[in-house]
Amino acid sequence: MMETKRRGLGRGLQALIPLPSDRGESGVPQLIAIDQIRPSDQQVRRTFNPEALRELADSIRQNGLLQPVLVRRLVDGYQLLAGERRWRAARLAGVERVPALVRDEPEEAGRLILGLIENLQREDLNPIEEAAGIRLLSDHFHLTQEEIAARLGRNRVSIAQSLRLLSACPALQSAVAGGSLSAGHARALVGLPGFEDQEHGLKVVLSRRLSVRQTEAWVKRYVPPRPRLPSTSSRGTLERLAEELQAALGVEARISGSLRRGRIALSYNSRDQLQGLIDRLTS
């Protein structure tokens, strides 16, 4: 139930970001020293499965790197645009040179999109990494949700749903990134009013093994707990609460009795002050 559904875009990299079709230098893979290539600092993937990398490295040792990585030329080497997972596995396999397609002048947004599409197609980003990449396109490159959807071959609603995950509390985001909670569960729990409520909802969903629909129904029924007064009944606590009330209302406030039962007295010195107090209490 909790496993994240794997999916792909269903179109090749070239269908979304056309690669050079000529037979010139930029259209033919070149063998480049692996140490001359460095990953992009805009890579949205933050985790690479060690076991999957080892398996890919074993395959590369036996068969070579069959698909070239995509790079851009720098003054002192090359920067990866797409294929970091293959590049890491090739290094693990001890490969000294890898085939690479060189693109000299892609714009910055294009470089990020290439890397994002690469990950979406070949090995899914976790939903939080995906959302972070989409947010980067929106915040840094000022692309609208419609433009992002068109570039990634998706619809605007799915882009909005992905971004919604970034408003979740850290515990929810961690659970989604780690695969113990689905993105659908998280989107439902994000509807709770605060981080503490979301963390409580996370515990309920995991302990009861709720489905997404059951989680949505639970969120609709959920009533946030009322804040509790301090357990101590000392006079100092009552005085502090009276000071807080006075600061909030702008008039003298006194509290008598105990924390379980008592009386609040408010004092005013003019008609205007009385009206202001009434306005605050009834607004």
C-alpha positions in Angstrom: 0.0 0.0 0.0 2.8 2.4 1.0 5.0 1.8 -2.0 5.5 4.7 -4.4 4.2 3.8 -7.9 6.9 3.9 -10.5 6.2 5.6 -13.7 7.9 7.1 -16.7 7.1 9.9 -19.1 6.6 7.5 -22.0 8.6 9.6 -24.4 12.3 9.6 -25.2 14.7 12.3 -24.2 15.1 13.4 -27.8 11.3 13.9 -28.1 11.3 16.4 -25.3 14.7 18.0 -25.7 16.0 17.4 -29.2 19.6 16.3 -29.4 21.8 17.4 -32.4 21.0 15.3 -35.5 24.0 16.4 -37.6 27.2 14.4 -37.9 29.4 17.1 -36.7 31.3 17.2 -33.4 28.3 17.8 -31.2 26.3 14.9 -32.8 28.8 12.1 -32.4 29.7 10.6 -29.0 33.3 11.3 -28.0 35.4 9.4 -25.6 36.2 11.7 -22.7 38.4 11.0 -19.6 36.0 10.4 -16.7 38.0 12.6 -14.4 37.4 15.5 -16.7 33.7 15.3 -16.1 32.0 16.7 -13.0 28.4 16.6 -12.0 26.2 19.6 -12.1 25.5 21.6 -8.9 21.9 21.8 -10.1 21.3 18.1 -9.9 18.0 17.5 -8.1 18.7 13.9 -7.2 20.3 13.7 -3.8 20.4 9.9 -3.3 21.7 7.1 -5.4 20.9 3.5 -4.4 24.4 1.9 -3.7 23.2 -1.6 -4.7 21.8 -0.4 -8.0 25.0 1.4 -8.7 27.0 -1.7 -8.0 24.8 -3.7 -10.4 25.2 -1.1 -13.1 28.9 -1.0 -12.5 29.1 -4.8 -13.0 27.2 -4.5 -16.2 29.5 -1.7 -17.5 32.6 -3.9 -16.7 31.2 -6.7 -18.8 29.5 -4.7 -21.7 30.9 -1.2 -21.5 28.8 2.0 -21.2 26.3 1.5 -24.0 24.6 4.9 -23.8 26.6 8.1 -23.8 26.2 10.7 -21.1 25.4 14.3 -22.0 27.9 17.1 -21.1 28.7 20.7 -21.8 32.1 22.0 -22.4 33.8 24.1 -19.7 37.2 25.9 -19.7 38.7 23.2 -17.5 36.7 20.1 -18.4 33.1 19.1 -18.8 29.9 19.4 -16.8 27.2 16.7 -16.8 23.8 17.6 -18.1 22.3 14.1 -18.0 23.6 10.7 -17.0 25.0 11.2 -13.5 24.0 7.7 -12.4 25.8 6.1 -15.4 28.8 8.3 -14.7 29.0 7.3 -11.1 28.7 3.6 -12.0 31.4 3.9 -14.6 33.7 5.4 -12.0 32.9 2.6 -9.7 33.7 0.1 -12.5 37.1 1.7 -12.9 36.4 3.0 -16.4 38.9 5.6 -17.5 37.0 7.1 -20.5 33.3 7.3 -21.2 31.3 8.1 -24.4 29.7 11.5 -24.2 27.6 13.8 -26.4 28.9 17.4 -26.1 26.5 20.4 -26.1 28.3 23.7 -26.0 25.8 26.4 -25.4 22.5 25.2 -23.7 20.8 27.8 -21.6 20.8 27.3 -17.8 17.1 26.3 -17.6 17.6 23.9 -20.4 20.5 22.2 -18.6 18.3 21.7 -15.5 15.4 20.3 -17.5 17.7 17.9 -19.3 18.9 16.5 -15.9 15.3 16.4 -14.5 14.0 14.6 -17.6 16.9 12.2 -17.5 16.0 11.1 -13.9 12.2 11.0 -14.6 12.7 8.7 -17.5 15.4 6.3 -16.4 15.1 5.9 -12.6 12.4 7.8 -10.8 13.3 10.6 -8.4 11.6 10.2 -5.1 8.5 12.5 -5.0 10.3 15.1 -2.7 13.3 15.3 -5.0 11.0 15.7 -8.0 9.0 18.5 -6.3 12.3 20.3 -5.4 13.4 20.1 -9.0 10.0 21.5 -10.2 10.2 24.3 -7.5 13.7 25.2 -8.8 12.3 25.6 -12.4 9.6 27.9 -11.0 11.6 30.0 -8.5 14.9 30.4 -10.4 13.8 30.3 -14.0 10.4 31.9 -13.5 8.5 29.2 -15.5 4.8 28.9 -14.9 3.2 25.6 -13.9 1.8 25.4 -17.4 5.3 25.9 -19.0 6.8 23.3 -16.6 4.1 20.8 -17.5 4.7 21.3 -21.2 8.5 20.9 -20.9 8.1 17.7 -18.9 5.3 16.2 -20.9 2.8 16.3 -18.0 -0.4 18.2 -17.1 -0.6 21.2 -14.8 -2.5 19.5 -12.1 0.2 16.9 -11.6 2.8 19.7 -11.3 0.6 21.5 -8.7 0.2 18.3 -6.7 3.9 17.6 -6.7 4.6 21.1 -5.4 2.0 20.6 -2.7 4.4 18.1 -1.0 6.9 20.8 -0.2 4.4 22.4 2.3 4.5 19.2 4.3 6.2 19.1 7.7 9.8 17.6 7.7 8.6 14.3 9.1 6.1 13.8 6.3 8.7 14.8 3.6 11.2 12.4 5.1 8.7 9.5 5.2 7.8 10.1 1.5 11.5 10.4 0.4 12.2 7.2 2.3 9.3 5.3 0.7 7.4 4.5 3.9 4.6 6.9 2.9 3.1 7.5 -0.6 2.8 10.9 -2.1 -1.0 10.5 -2.1 -1.0 10.0 1.7 1.2 13.0 2.1 -1.0 15.3 0.0 -3.9 14.3 2.1 -2.1 15.0 5.4 -0.8 18.4 4.2 -4.4 19.5 4.5 -4.1 19.4 8.3 -3.6 22.8 10.0 -0.2 22.6 11.5 3.1 20.6 11.6 2.1 18.9 14.9 -1.2 17.8 13.4 0.6 16.5 10.3 3.1 14.5 12.5 0.1 13.1 14.4 -1.6 12.1 11.2 1.6 10.4 10.0 1.7 8.2 13.1 -2.0 7.4 12.7 -1.7 6.4 9.0 1.4 4.3 9.6 0.1 2.5 12.7 -3.4 1.8 11.2 -2.0 1.2 7.7 -4.7 3.4 6.2 -5.2 3.7 2.4 -5.1 7.1 0.7 -8.9 7.3 0.7 -9.1 6.3 4.3 -6.5 8.9 5.1 -8.5 11.6 3.2 -11.6 10.6 5.2 -9.7 10.7 8.5 -8.3 14.2 7.7 -11.9 15.4 7.1 -13.0 14.1 10.5 -9.9 15.3 12.4 -10.5 17.9 15.1 -7.3 19.6 16.4 -6.9 19.3 20.2 -7.5 22.3 22.3 -4.4 23.9 23.8 -3.9 22.9 27.4 -3.3 25.3 30.2 -0.1 24.7 32.2 -0.5 22.0 34.8 0.8 24.1 37.7 -1.7 26.2 39.7 0.8 28.7 41.2 0.0 32.3 41.5 3.0 33.2 39.3 1.4 31.3 36.4 -1.9 33.1 36.9 -0.1 36.4 36.9 1.8 35.6 33.8 -1.4 34.7 32.0 -3.0 37.9 33.1 0.0 39.9 31.7 -0.4 38.1 28.4 -4.1 38.9 28.3 -3.5 42.5 29.2 -0.9 42.8 26.4 -3.4 41.2 23.9 -6.4 43.4 24.9 -4.7 46.6 25.8 -6.6 47.0 29.2 -5.8 45.9 32.8 -6.6 42.3 33.3 -6.8 40.2 36.6 -7.3 36.5 37.0 -8.5 35.1 40.4 -9.1 31.5 41.4 -7.1 28.6 40.1 -6.2 27.1 36.7 -9.3 24.9 36.9 -11.8 27.5 38.0 -11.8 31.2 38.5 -12.7 34.7 37.2 -11.2 37.2 34.8 -11.7 40.9 35.5 -11.0 43.5 32.8 -10.8 47.3 33.6 -11.3 50.2 31.3 -10.9 54.0 31.8 -13.0 55.6 29.0 -15.8 54.9 26.6 -13.3 54.7 23.7 -11.3 52.1 25.6 -14.5 50.1 26.3 -15.5 50.2 22.7 -12.0 49.1 21.7 -12.1 46.2 24.1 -15.5 45.1 22.8 -14.2 45.3 19.2 -11.3 43.1 20.0 -13.4 40.5 21.8 -16.1 40.4 19.1 -13.9 40.6 16.0 
